[in-house]
């Protein structure tokens, strides 16, 4: 991950600093304030049954895509 240097007002810095704890970086705080969620935050959102069904659909979709792709390669 790259880094960028930005200029912010003293007020903006104070606001960010007030929301920061020892384990947070300023980047962490900005990301939190942006409303973006990390993928890990969705852990446990699905029931085990729903997760299993979704996983099955994903694997079937991948398998179907692979078969279709192989057929296209053979036809060329």
N, CA, C and O atoms as a CHARMM CRD file, in Angstrom:
* protein
*
  304
    1    1 UNK  N      0.85400  -1.16300   0.00000 PROA 1      0.00000
    2    1 UNK  CA     0.00000   0.00000   0.00000 PROA 1      0.00000
    3    1 UNK  C      0.90000   1.22500   0.00000 PROA 1      0.00000
    4    1 UNK  O      1.85900   1.30100   0.76700 PROA 1      0.00000
    5    2 UNK  N      0.58800   2.17500  -0.85700 PROA 2      0.00000
    6    2 UNK  CA     1.35100   3.40200  -0.93600 PROA 2      0.00000
    7    2 UNK  C      0.88600   4.41200   0.09800 PROA 2      0.00000
    8    2 UNK  O     -0.11400   4.21000   0.78700 PROA 2      0.00000
    9    3 UNK  N      1.61800   5.47900   0.18900 PROA 3      0.00000
   10    3 UNK  CA     1.24500   6.55400   1.10400 PROA 3      0.00000
   11    3 UNK  C      1.19100   7.86200   0.34200 PROA 3      0.00000
   12    3 UNK  O      1.85700   8.02700  -0.67900 PROA 3      0.00000
   13    4 UNK  N      0.40700   8.77600   0.83600 PROA 4      0.00000
   14    4 UNK  CA     0.26100  10.11500   0.27500 PROA 4      0.00000
   15    4 UNK  C      0.36500  11.11300   1.41600 PROA 4      0.00000
   16    4 UNK  O     -0.05800  10.83500   2.53800 PROA 4      0.00000
   17    5 UNK  N      0.92800  12.26500   1.12500 PROA 5      0.00000
   18    5 UNK  CA     0.98100  13.33700   2.10200 PROA 5      0.00000
   19    5 UNK  C     -0.11900  14.32700   1.75700 PROA 5      0.00000
   20    5 UNK  O     -0.23800  14.76400   0.61200 PROA 5      0.00000
   21    6 UNK  N     -0.93300  14.68100   2.76500 PROA 6      0.00000
   22    6 UNK  CA    -2.02000  15.62600   2.54200 PROA 6      0.00000
   23    6 UNK  C     -1.93600  16.74000   3.57500 PROA 6      0.00000
   24    6 UNK  O     -1.35000  16.56800   4.64400 PROA 6      0.00000
   25    7 UNK  N     -2.51600  17.86300   3.25100 PROA 7      0.00000
   26    7 UNK  CA    -2.61000  18.97100   4.19800 PROA 7      0.00000
   27    7 UNK  C     -4.04200  19.05400   4.69500 PROA 7      0.00000
   28    7 UNK  O     -4.99000  19.02300   3.91000 PROA 7      0.00000
   29    8 UNK  N     -4.18400  19.15900   6.00400 PROA 8      0.00000
   30    8 UNK  CA    -5.51000  19.33300   6.59500 PROA 8      0.00000
   31    8 UNK  C     -5.42000  20.46400   7.61900 PROA 8      0.00000
   32    8 UNK  O     -4.34300  20.79500   8.11500 PROA 8      0.00000
   33    9 UNK  N     -6.55100  21.03000   7.91300 PROA 9      0.00000
   34    9 UNK  CA    -6.58200  22.12900   8.87900 PROA 9      0.00000
   35    9 UNK  C     -6.30800  21.59500  10.28800 PROA 9      0.00000
   36    9 UNK  O     -6.42800  20.39900  10.55000 PROA 9      0.00000
   37   10 UNK  N     -5.94100  22.50400  11.17900 PROA 10     0.00000
   38   10 UNK  CA    -5.74300  22.12300  12.57500 PROA 10     0.00000
   39   10 UNK  C     -7.01900  21.54900  13.16500 PROA 10     0.00000
   40   10 UNK  O     -6.98100  20.61100  13.96200 PROA 10     0.00000
   41   11 UNK  N     -8.15000  22.11900  12.77000 PROA 11     0.00000
   42   11 UNK  CA    -9.43600  21.62900  13.26900 PROA 11     0.00000
   43   11 UNK  C     -9.67800  20.18900  12.82300 PROA 11     0.00000
   44   11 UNK  O    -10.08500  19.34700  13.62300 PROA 11     0.00000
   45   12 UNK  N     -9.42400  19.90900  11.54000 PROA 12     0.00000
   46   12 UNK  CA    -9.61800  18.55300  11.01300 PROA 12     0.00000
   47   12 UNK  C     -8.68700  17.57000  11.71700 PROA 12     0.00000
   48   12 UNK  O     -9.08700  16.45100  12.04000 PROA 12     0.00000
   49   13 UNK  N     -7.45200  17.99000  11.95200 PROA 13     0.00000
   50   13 UNK  CA    -6.48800  17.13900  12.64700 PROA 13     0.00000
   51   13 UNK  C     -6.98000  16.82900  14.06800 PROA 13     0.00000
   52   13 UNK  O     -6.90700  15.68800  14.52400 PROA 13     0.00000
   53   14 UNK  N     -7.47300  17.84700  14.74900 PROA 14     0.00000
   54   14 UNK  CA    -7.97000  17.65800  16.12000 PROA 14     0.00000
   55   14 UNK  C     -9.13900  16.67800  16.15400 PROA 14     0.00000
   56   14 UNK  O     -9.23900  15.84400  17.05300 PROA 14     0.00000
   57   15 UNK  N    -10.02200  16.79100  15.16300 PROA 15     0.00000
   58   15 UNK  CA   -11.17000  15.88000  15.09100 PROA 15     0.00000
   59   15 UNK  C    -10.69400  14.45100  14.87500 PROA 15     0.00000
   60   15 UNK  O    -11.14900  13.53400  15.55800 PROA 15     0.00000
   61   16 UNK  N     -9.77600  14.25600  13.92500 PROA 16     0.00000
   62   16 UNK  CA    -9.26000  12.90800  13.66700 PROA 16     0.00000
   63   16 UNK  C     -8.55000  12.35800  14.89800 PROA 16     0.00000
   64   16 UNK  O     -8.74500  11.20200  15.27300 PROA 16     0.00000
   65   17 UNK  N     -7.73000  13.18900  15.52000 PROA 17     0.00000
   66   17 UNK  CA    -6.97700  12.74400  16.68800 PROA 17     0.00000
   67   17 UNK  C     -7.90500  12.35900  17.83500 PROA 17     0.00000
   68   17 UNK  O     -7.61500  11.41900  18.57500 PROA 17     0.00000
   69   18 UNK  N     -9.01800  13.07500  17.99000 PROA 18     0.00000
   70   18 UNK  CA    -9.95400  12.77000  19.07900 PROA 18     0.00000
   71   18 UNK  C    -10.66300  11.43300  18.86400 PROA 18     0.00000
   72   18 UNK  O    -11.13400  10.82200  19.82300 PROA 18     0.00000
   73   19 UNK  N    -10.74000  10.98300  17.63800 PROA 19     0.00000
   74   19 UNK  CA   -11.40900   9.70800  17.33400 PROA 19     0.00000
   75   19 UNK  C    -10.43900   8.53700  17.30800 PROA 19     0.00000
   76   19 UNK  O    -10.85300   7.38700  17.16500 PROA 19     0.00000
   77   20 UNK  N     -9.17900   8.81800  17.44400 PROA 20     0.00000
   78   20 UNK  CA    -8.12800   7.81800  17.32800 PROA 20     0.00000
   79   20 UNK  C     -7.78900   7.23700  18.69800 PROA 20     0.00000
   80   20 UNK  O     -7.71900   7.96000  19.69200 PROA 20     0.00000
   81   21 UNK  N     -7.58000   5.91900  18.73600 PROA 21     0.00000
   82   21 UNK  CA    -7.02600   5.31600  19.94300 PROA 21     0.00000
   83   21 UNK  C     -5.61800   4.82100  19.62800 PROA 21     0.00000
   84   21 UNK  O     -5.15200   4.97000  18.49800 PROA 21     0.00000
   85   22 UNK  N     -4.94800   4.24600  20.58900 PROA 22     0.00000
   86   22 UNK  CA    -3.54000   3.86000  20.40400 PROA 22     0.00000
   87   22 UNK  C     -3.33300   2.84700  19.27800 PROA 22     0.00000
   88   22 UNK  O     -2.28100   2.84600  18.63800 PROA 22     0.00000
   89   23 UNK  N     -4.31200   1.99700  19.03100 PROA 23     0.00000
   90   23 UNK  CA    -4.13700   0.95900  18.01100 PROA 23     0.00000
   91   23 UNK  C     -4.54800   1.42400  16.61200 PROA 23     0.00000
   92   23 UNK  O     -4.29600   0.72000  15.63500 PROA 23     0.00000
   93   24 UNK  N     -5.17500   2.59300  16.50100 PROA 24     0.00000
   94   24 UNK  CA    -5.61200   3.10600  15.20300 PROA 24     0.00000
   95   24 UNK  C     -4.55700   4.01000  14.58000 PROA 24     0.00000
   96   24 UNK  O     -3.85000   4.74800  15.26700 PROA 24     0.00000
   97   25 UNK  N     -4.47500   3.92600  13.26100 PROA 25     0.00000
   98   25 UNK  CA    -3.69000   4.91600  12.52400 PROA 25     0.00000
   99   25 UNK  C     -4.66500   5.99000  12.04700 PROA 25     0.00000
  100   25 UNK  O     -5.88000   5.80000  12.09900 PROA 25     0.00000
  101   26 UNK  N     -4.13400   7.10700  11.58500 PROA 26     0.00000
  102   26 UNK  CA    -5.01800   8.12700  11.02900 PROA 26     0.00000
  103   26 UNK  C     -5.72400   7.58000   9.78800 PROA 26     0.00000
  104   26 UNK  O     -6.87900   7.92200   9.53100 PROA 26     0.00000
  105   27 UNK  N     -5.04600   6.74400   9.02900 PROA 27     0.00000
  106   27 UNK  CA    -5.68300   6.12300   7.86200 PROA 27     0.00000
  107   27 UNK  C     -6.87200   5.26700   8.27300 PROA 27     0.00000
  108   27 UNK  O     -7.91400   5.29200   7.61900 PROA 27     0.00000
  109   28 UNK  N     -6.71700   4.50400   9.36600 PROA 28     0.00000
  110   28 UNK  CA    -7.83600   3.69400   9.87500 PROA 28     0.00000
  111   28 UNK  C     -9.04200   4.56800  10.18700 PROA 28     0.00000
  112   28 UNK  O    -10.17200   4.21800   9.84900 PROA 28     0.00000
  113   29 UNK  N     -8.80100   5.70100  10.83100 PROA 29     0.00000
  114   29 UNK  CA    -9.89000   6.60100  11.21100 PROA 29     0.00000
  115   29 UNK  C    -10.57000   7.18000   9.97400 PROA 29     0.00000
  116   29 UNK  O    -11.79800   7.25500   9.91900 PROA 29     0.00000
  117   30 UNK  N     -9.79000   7.58400   8.99300 PROA 30     0.00000
  118   30 UNK  CA   -10.36900   8.14700   7.76300 PROA 30     0.00000
  119   30 UNK  C    -11.22100   7.10100   7.05200 PROA 30     0.00000
  120   30 UNK  O    -12.31600   7.40800   6.58100 PROA 30     0.00000
  121   31 UNK  N    -10.72700   5.87300   6.97100 PROA 31     0.00000
  122   31 UNK  CA   -11.50000   4.79700   6.33400 PROA 31     0.00000
  123   31 UNK  C    -12.79400   4.55200   7.10300 PROA 31     0.00000
  124   31 UNK  O    -13.85100   4.38900   6.49300 PROA 31     0.00000
  125   32 UNK  N    -12.72500   4.52300   8.44000 PROA 32     0.00000
  126   32 UNK  CA   -13.93200   4.32900   9.24700 PROA 32     0.00000
  127   32 UNK  C    -14.94500   5.43800   8.99600 PROA 32     0.00000
  128   32 UNK  O    -16.14100   5.18300   8.85700 PROA 32     0.00000
  129   33 UNK  N    -14.45400   6.66800   8.93900 PROA 33     0.00000
  130   33 UNK  CA   -15.35200   7.80700   8.72800 PROA 33     0.00000
  131   33 UNK  C    -15.94200   7.82600   7.31800 PROA 33     0.00000
  132   33 UNK  O    -16.99500   8.42400   7.09900 PROA 33     0.00000
  133   34 UNK  N    -15.27500   7.17800   6.36100 PROA 34     0.00000
  134   34 UNK  CA   -15.76300   7.16500   4.97900 PROA 34     0.00000
  135   34 UNK  C    -16.98800   6.26800   4.81500 PROA 34     0.00000
  136   34 UNK  O    -17.70200   6.35300   3.81600 PROA 34     0.00000
  137   35 UNK  N    -17.22300   5.40800   5.80700 PROA 35     0.00000
  138   35 UNK  CA   -18.36800   4.50600   5.72500 PROA 35     0.00000
  139   35 UNK  C    -18.05100   3.18800   5.04800 PROA 35     0.00000
  140   35 UNK  O    -18.90900   2.30800   4.99600 PROA 35     0.00000
  141   36 UNK  N    -16.83600   3.02700   4.52500 PROA 36     0.00000
  142   36 UNK  CA   -16.46100   1.75900   3.91600 PROA 36     0.00000
  143   36 UNK  C    -16.27400   0.72300   5.01000 PROA 36     0.00000
  144   36 UNK  O    -15.78200   1.02900   6.09700 PROA 36     0.00000
  145   37 UNK  N    -16.66800  -0.49400   4.71300 PROA 37     0.00000
  146   37 UNK  CA   -16.52100  -1.56300   5.68500 PROA 37     0.00000
  147   37 UNK  C    -15.50200  -2.56800   5.18200 PROA 37     0.00000
  148   37 UNK  O    -15.40400  -2.82900   3.98300 PROA 37     0.00000
  149   38 UNK  N    -14.75400  -3.12100   6.10500 PROA 38     0.00000
  150   38 UNK  CA   -13.81200  -4.17900   5.76400 PROA 38     0.00000
  151   38 UNK  C    -14.59500  -5.47000   5.58000 PROA 38     0.00000
  152   38 UNK  O    -15.62300  -5.67900   6.22400 PROA 38     0.00000
  153   39 UNK  N    -14.11100  -6.32400   4.70800 PROA 39     0.00000
  154   39 UNK  CA   -14.77600  -7.59800   4.43300 PROA 39     0.00000
  155   39 UNK  C    -14.98700  -8.39600   5.71900 PROA 39     0.00000
  156   39 UNK  O    -16.01600  -9.05200   5.87800 PROA 39     0.00000
  157   40 UNK  N    -14.04400  -8.34600   6.61500 PROA 40     0.00000
  158   40 UNK  CA   -14.13700  -9.09700   7.86200 PROA 40     0.00000
  159   40 UNK  C    -15.34100  -8.66900   8.70700 PROA 40     0.00000
  160   40 UNK  O    -15.81900  -9.44000   9.53900 PROA 40     0.00000
  161   41 UNK  N    -15.82200  -7.46700   8.50100 PROA 41     0.00000
  162   41 UNK  CA   -16.95500  -6.99800   9.30000 PROA 41     0.00000
  163   41 UNK  C    -18.25400  -7.73500   8.94800 PROA 41     0.00000
  164   41 UNK  O    -19.23100  -7.65900   9.69300 PROA 41     0.00000
  165   42 UNK  N    -18.26500  -8.44100   7.82200 PROA 42     0.00000
  166   42 UNK  CA   -19.45100  -9.18000   7.40800 PROA 42     0.00000
  167   42 UNK  C    -19.44500 -10.62100   7.92000 PROA 42     0.00000
  168   42 UNK  O    -20.39700 -11.37000   7.70000 PROA 42     0.00000
  169   43 UNK  N    -18.35800 -11.00200   8.60700 PROA 43     0.00000
  170   43 UNK  CA   -18.25300 -12.36200   9.13100 PROA 43     0.00000
  171   43 UNK  C    -19.44400 -12.64800  10.05400 PROA 43     0.00000
  172   43 UNK  O    -19.75300 -11.86400  10.95100 PROA 43     0.00000
  173   44 UNK  N    -20.09800 -13.77900   9.81600 PROA 44     0.00000
  174   44 UNK  CA   -21.22000 -14.17600  10.64600 PROA 44     0.00000
  175   44 UNK  C    -22.55800 -13.62000  10.19100 PROA 44     0.00000
  176   44 UNK  O    -23.57600 -13.86000  10.83900 PROA 44     0.00000
  177   45 UNK  N    -22.57500 -12.87600   9.08300 PROA 45     0.00000
  178   45 UNK  CA   -23.82900 -12.29100   8.59900 PROA 45     0.00000
  179   45 UNK  C    -24.79800 -13.33800   8.07000 PROA 45     0.00000
  180   45 UNK  O    -26.01300 -13.16800   8.16400 PROA 45     0.00000
  181   46 UNK  N    -24.26700 -14.41100   7.52000 PROA 46     0.00000
  182   46 UNK  CA   -25.11600 -15.47200   6.96900 PROA 46     0.00000
  183   46 UNK  C    -25.21800 -16.63500   7.94800 PROA 46     0.00000
  184   46 UNK  O    -24.29000 -16.92500   8.70400 PROA 46     0.00000
  185   47 UNK  N    -26.35400 -17.27900   7.91000 PROA 47     0.00000
  186   47 UNK  CA   -26.47300 -18.51000   8.69100 PROA 47     0.00000
  187   47 UNK  C    -25.59400 -19.56700   8.02600 PROA 47     0.00000
  188   47 UNK  O    -25.21700 -19.42000   6.86400 PROA 47     0.00000
  189   48 UNK  N    -25.27300 -20.61300   8.74800 PROA 48     0.00000
  190   48 UNK  CA   -24.42900 -21.66600   8.17500 PROA 48     0.00000
  191   48 UNK  C    -25.09900 -22.29400   6.95900 PROA 48     0.00000
  192   48 UNK  O    -24.43200 -22.61900   5.97700 PROA 48     0.00000
  193   49 UNK  N    -26.41000 -22.46300   7.02400 PROA 49     0.00000
  194   49 UNK  CA   -27.16500 -23.04800   5.90500 PROA 49     0.00000
  195   49 UNK  C    -27.08200 -22.14100   4.68000 PROA 49     0.00000
  196   49 UNK  O    -26.83800 -22.62000   3.57300 PROA 49     0.00000
  197   50 UNK  N    -27.28100 -20.84500   4.86900 PROA 50     0.00000
  198   50 UNK  CA   -27.20600 -19.89600   3.75500 PROA 50     0.00000
  199   50 UNK  C    -25.79200 -19.82900   3.18200 PROA 50     0.00000
  200   50 UNK  O    -25.61000 -19.76600   1.96600 PROA 50     0.00000
  201   51 UNK  N    -24.79300 -19.84200   4.06700 PROA 51     0.00000
  202   51 UNK  CA   -23.39900 -19.80000   3.61400 PROA 51     0.00000
  203   51 UNK  C    -23.06200 -21.03700   2.79100 PROA 51     0.00000
  204   51 UNK  O    -22.38500 -20.93700   1.76800 PROA 51     0.00000
  205   52 UNK  N    -23.53100 -22.20500   3.23400 PROA 52     0.00000
  206   52 UNK  CA   -23.28900 -23.44300   2.48900 PROA 52     0.00000
  207   52 UNK  C    -23.95000 -23.39400   1.11200 PROA 52     0.00000
  208   52 UNK  O    -23.35700 -23.81100   0.11700 PROA 52     0.00000
  209   53 UNK  N    -25.18100 -22.88300   1.05900 PROA 53     0.00000
  210   53 UNK  CA   -25.89700 -22.77800  -0.21800 PROA 53     0.00000
  211   53 UNK  C    -25.18400 -21.80900  -1.15300 PROA 53     0.00000
  212   53 UNK  O    -25.05400 -22.08400  -2.34600 PROA 53     0.00000
  213   54 UNK  N    -24.72400 -20.68700  -0.62700 PROA 54     0.00000
  214   54 UNK  CA   -24.01200 -19.70900  -1.43600 PROA 54     0.00000
  215   54 UNK  C    -22.69800 -20.28400  -1.94900 PROA 54     0.00000
  216   54 UNK  O    -22.35000 -20.10200  -3.11600 PROA 54     0.00000
  217   55 UNK  N    -21.97500 -20.97100  -1.08800 PROA 55     0.00000
  218   55 UNK  CA   -20.72400 -21.59800  -1.49500 PROA 55     0.00000
  219   55 UNK  C    -20.96000 -22.60400  -2.62200 PROA 55     0.00000
  220   55 UNK  O    -20.19100 -22.65900  -3.58300 PROA 55     0.00000
  221   56 UNK  N    -22.01200 -23.38800  -2.50200 PROA 56     0.00000
  222   56 UNK  CA   -22.35100 -24.37900  -3.53400 PROA 56     0.00000
  223   56 UNK  C    -22.62600 -23.68000  -4.87000 PROA 56     0.00000
  224   56 UNK  O    -22.15000 -24.12400  -5.91400 PROA 56     0.00000
  225   57 UNK  N    -23.39300 -22.58900  -4.83500 PROA 57     0.00000
  226   57 UNK  CA   -23.68500 -21.83400  -6.05600 PROA 57     0.00000
  227   57 UNK  C    -22.42400 -21.24900  -6.68500 PROA 57     0.00000
  228   57 UNK  O    -22.27800 -21.24200  -7.90800 PROA 57     0.00000
  229   58 UNK  N    -21.53100 -20.76900  -5.85800 PROA 58     0.00000
  230   58 UNK  CA   -20.27500 -20.20400  -6.37100 PROA 58     0.00000
  231   58 UNK  C    -19.46100 -21.28100  -7.06400 PROA 58     0.00000
  232   58 UNK  O    -18.97200 -21.06800  -8.17400 PROA 58     0.00000
  233   59 UNK  N    -19.30700 -22.44600  -6.41900 PROA 59     0.00000
  234   59 UNK  CA   -18.54700 -23.53300  -7.02400 PROA 59     0.00000
  235   59 UNK  C    -19.19100 -24.02200  -8.31800 PROA 59     0.00000
  236   59 UNK  O    -18.48800 -24.31900  -9.28400 PROA 59     0.00000
  237   60 UNK  N    -20.52200 -24.10900  -8.34700 PROA 60     0.00000
  238   60 UNK  CA   -21.21300 -24.52100  -9.57200 PROA 60     0.00000
  239   60 UNK  C    -20.98700 -23.49800 -10.68100 PROA 60     0.00000
  240   60 UNK  O    -20.74500 -23.86700 -11.83000 PROA 60     0.00000
  241   61 UNK  N    -21.06400 -22.23100 -10.34200 PROA 61     0.00000
  242   61 UNK  CA   -20.83300 -21.17300 -11.32800 PROA 61     0.00000
  243   61 UNK  C    -19.42800 -21.22700 -11.89900 PROA 61     0.00000
  244   61 UNK  O    -19.22900 -21.06800 -13.10300 PROA 61     0.00000
  245   62 UNK  N    -18.45100 -21.45500 -11.02200 PROA 62     0.00000
  246   62 UNK  CA   -17.05500 -21.56800 -11.48600 PROA 62     0.00000
  247   62 UNK  C    -16.88000 -22.77000 -12.39400 PROA 62     0.00000
  248   62 UNK  O    -16.21700 -22.69100 -13.42800 PROA 62     0.00000
  249   63 UNK  N    -17.48500 -23.89300 -11.99600 PROA 63     0.00000
  250   63 UNK  CA   -17.37500 -25.10400 -12.80900 PROA 63     0.00000
  251   63 UNK  C    -18.01700 -24.88900 -14.18400 PROA 63     0.00000
  252   63 UNK  O    -17.44100 -25.26100 -15.20600 PROA 63     0.00000
  253   64 UNK  N    -19.21000 -24.28900 -14.20300 PROA 64     0.00000
  254   64 UNK  CA   -19.88700 -24.02800 -15.46800 PROA 64     0.00000
  255   64 UNK  C    -19.08200 -23.07500 -16.34000 PROA 64     0.00000
  256   64 UNK  O    -19.00100 -23.25700 -17.55500 PROA 64     0.00000
  257   65 UNK  N    -18.49000 -22.06700 -15.72600 PROA 65     0.00000
  258   65 UNK  CA   -17.66600 -21.12300 -16.48500 PROA 65     0.00000
  259   65 UNK  C    -16.45700 -21.83600 -17.09300 PROA 65     0.00000
  260   65 UNK  O    -16.09900 -21.59700 -18.24600 PROA 65     0.00000
  261   66 UNK  N    -15.83500 -22.71000 -16.30700 PROA 66     0.00000
  262   66 UNK  CA   -14.66200 -23.44200 -16.79500 PROA 66     0.00000
  263   66 UNK  C    -15.02900 -24.33000 -17.98200 PROA 66     0.00000
  264   66 UNK  O    -14.30800 -24.37400 -18.97800 PROA 66     0.00000
  265   67 UNK  N    -16.15400 -25.03600 -17.87100 PROA 67     0.00000
  266   67 UNK  CA   -16.60500 -25.91300 -18.96300 PROA 67     0.00000
  267   67 UNK  C    -16.90200 -25.08700 -20.20900 PROA 67     0.00000
  268   67 UNK  O    -16.47900 -25.45200 -21.30600 PROA 67     0.00000
  269   68 UNK  N    -17.61800 -23.99000 -20.05400 PROA 68     0.00000
  270   68 UNK  CA   -17.94900 -23.12700 -21.18700 PROA 68     0.00000
  271   68 UNK  C    -16.68100 -22.57100 -21.83000 PROA 68     0.00000
  272   68 UNK  O    -16.57000 -22.51600 -23.05500 PROA 68     0.00000
  273   69 UNK  N    -15.73700 -22.16500 -21.00400 PROA 69     0.00000
  274   69 UNK  CA   -14.47700 -21.60800 -21.51200 PROA 69     0.00000
  275   69 UNK  C    -13.70700 -22.66800 -22.30300 PROA 69     0.00000
  276   69 UNK  O    -13.16900 -22.38100 -23.37200 PROA 69     0.00000
  277   70 UNK  N    -13.65600 -23.88700 -21.77600 PROA 70     0.00000
  278   70 UNK  CA   -12.95000 -24.96100 -22.47800 PROA 70     0.00000
  279   70 UNK  C    -13.61300 -25.27600 -23.81700 PROA 70     0.00000
  280   70 UNK  O    -12.92100 -25.54100 -24.80000 PROA 70     0.00000
  281   71 UNK  N    -14.94400 -25.25000 -23.86800 PROA 71     0.00000
  282   71 UNK  CA   -15.64500 -25.48900 -25.13200 PROA 71     0.00000
  283   71 UNK  C    -15.31100 -24.41200 -26.15000 PROA 71     0.00000
  284   71 UNK  O    -15.12400 -24.70900 -27.33000 PROA 71     0.00000
  285   72 UNK  N    -15.23400 -23.16400 -25.70500 PROA 72     0.00000
  286   72 UNK  CA   -14.88400 -22.06800 -26.62100 PROA 72     0.00000
  287   72 UNK  C    -13.48000 -22.25300 -27.16600 PROA 72     0.00000
  288   72 UNK  O    -13.23800 -21.98600 -28.34300 PROA 72     0.00000
  289   73 UNK  N    -12.55300 -22.70300 -26.33800 PROA 73     0.00000
  290   73 UNK  CA   -11.16100 -22.90500 -26.78200 PROA 73     0.00000
  291   73 UNK  C    -11.07900 -24.00600 -27.81500 PROA 73     0.00000
  292   73 UNK  O    -10.31300 -23.91400 -28.77500 PROA 73     0.00000
  293   74 UNK  N    -11.87900 -25.06100 -27.61500 PROA 74     0.00000
  294   74 UNK  CA   -11.87600 -26.18800 -28.55200 PROA 74     0.00000
  295   74 UNK  C    -12.45400 -25.76100 -29.90500 PROA 74     0.00000
  296   74 UNK  O    -11.99000 -26.22200 -30.94800 PROA 74     0.00000
  297   75 UNK  N    -13.46100 -24.88600 -29.89600 PROA 75     0.00000
  298   75 UNK  CA   -14.11100 -24.47000 -31.12800 PROA 75     0.00000
  299   75 UNK  C    -13.22500 -23.57200 -31.98400 PROA 75     0.00000
  300   75 UNK  O    -13.46900 -23.44200 -33.18300 PROA 75     0.00000
  301   76 UNK  N    -12.22600 -22.96500 -31.41100 PROA 76     0.00000
  302   76 UNK  CA   -11.36000 -22.04800 -32.18300 PROA 76     0.00000
  303   76 UNK  C    -10.42700 -22.75000 -33.08100 PROA 76     0.00000
  304   76 UNK  O     -9.64600 -22.10900 -33.78500 PROA 76     0.00000
